Amino acid sequence: MVNDPIGDFLTRLRNAIQRKHEEVRLPSTRMIEGIAAILKREGFINDYQIIEQKPQNEIVIFLKYVNGVSAITELERVSKPGIRRYRGYREIKPIKSGMGIAIFSTPRGLKTGEEAIKEKVGGEYICNVA
């Protein structure tokens, strides 16, 4: 059992991108599904698929490459199990001059930094993607 499924997810994505894999398979959680949905909506991955199985569902992430270069150049875990990081909506800053996104777990669900500012809601600062 993994102590930090989000950290594991981000590490598996980084490793797969380094190896130029087409897809990544890992155990699915609602948080990971939510992060995958944001990555797809923001254009960082091609798609994702949930495979229902016992005892735990599996998620398959289809990575996106443009001319052989990954759409994801940077993945950084911000809030960790040992040190949780929270931000109010006024404290949220753009990532890579607006070229990247910050992902927050808010009381209204997972949001990008931009969405959190628009909705005036803060939360746990999960990760940066660029």
C-alpha positions in Angstrom: 0.0 0.0 0.0 1.3 3.4 -1.0 1.3 6.2 1.7 1.0 9.0 -0.9 -1.1 7.9 -3.9 -0.8 11.4 -5.5 2.9 11.5 -5.1 3.1 8.0 -6.6 0.9 9.1 -9.5 3.0 12.1 -10.3 6.2 10.0 -10.1 4.8 7.4 -12.4 3.8 10.1 -14.9 7.3 11.7 -14.7 9.0 8.2 -15.2 6.7 7.3 -18.1 7.4 10.6 -19.8 11.2 10.2 -19.5 10.8 6.7 -21.1 8.5 8.1 -23.8 5.7 5.6 -22.9 2.3 6.0 -24.5 0.3 5.2 -21.4 0.6 4.8 -17.6 -1.5 2.4 -15.5 -2.0 2.7 -11.8 -4.5 2.1 -9.0 -7.4 4.6 -9.2 -8.7 6.9 -6.5 -11.3 9.7 -6.8 -8.5 12.3 -6.3 -6.3 10.8 -9.1 -9.4 10.7 -11.4 -10.0 14.3 -10.7 -6.4 15.3 -11.4 -6.5 13.3 -14.6 -9.8 15.1 -15.7 -8.1 18.5 -15.1 -4.9 17.4 -17.0 -7.1 16.3 -20.0 -9.3 19.5 -19.9 -6.1 21.6 -19.8 -4.5 19.7 -22.7 -1.6 18.0 -20.8 -2.7 14.5 -21.6 -4.7 12.9 -24.5 -7.2 11.0 -22.4 -7.7 8.7 -19.4 -9.8 5.6 -18.9 -11.1 3.9 -15.8 -10.9 0.1 -15.8 -13.3 -1.4 -13.2 -11.9 -4.4 -11.4 -11.7 -5.9 -7.9 -10.4 -5.0 -5.3 -9.5 -1.5 -6.8 -10.2 0.2 -10.1 -7.3 1.0 -12.4 -6.8 4.2 -14.3 -4.9 4.3 -17.6 -3.5 7.7 -18.6 -2.7 8.3 -22.3 0.2 10.7 -22.5 0.4 13.5 -25.0 3.4 14.2 -27.2 3.8 17.0 -29.7 6.6 16.3 -32.2 8.1 13.8 -29.8 8.1 16.2 -26.9 5.8 15.6 -23.9 3.1 18.2 -23.3 4.0 17.9 -19.6 7.5 19.3 -18.9 7.3 19.7 -15.2 5.3 18.0 -12.4 5.8 19.2 -8.8 4.1 17.9 -5.7 3.5 20.9 -3.3 1.4 19.6 -0.4 2.8 16.4 1.0 1.4 14.1 3.7 4.0 15.4 6.2 3.6 19.0 5.3 0.3 20.2 4.0 0.2 23.5 2.1 -2.9 25.6 1.9 -3.6 28.8 0.0 -6.4 31.4 0.1 -7.6 32.5 -3.3 -5.8 35.8 -2.9 -2.4 34.0 -2.5 -2.7 31.9 -5.7 0.0 32.9 -8.2 0.3 32.0 -12.0 2.6 29.1 -12.8 5.3 29.6 -15.5 3.8 33.0 -16.5 0.4 31.4 -17.2 1.9 28.5 -19.2 1.3 26.0 -16.3 -1.4 25.2 -13.9 -1.7 24.8 -10.1 -4.2 22.2 -8.9 -6.1 22.8 -5.6 -8.4 20.6 -3.5 -11.1 23.0 -2.5 -14.4 22.6 -0.6 -16.0 22.7 -4.1 -13.8 19.9 -5.6 -10.6 19.9 -7.5 -9.9 23.2 -9.2 -7.1 24.8 -11.2 -5.6 28.0 -9.7 -7.5 30.1 -12.2 -10.8 28.5 -11.4 -10.2 28.8 -7.6 -9.5 32.6 -8.1 -12.6 33.1 -10.2 -14.8 31.2 -7.7 -13.0 32.9 -4.7 -12.2 29.7 -3.0 -8.9 28.5 -1.5 -7.8 25.0 -0.5 -5.0 22.5 -0.3 -2.3 23.2 -2.9 -1.8 19.7 -4.5 0.6 20.2 -7.3 2.0 22.3 -10.2 1.9 21.1 -13.8 3.8 22.8 -16.7 
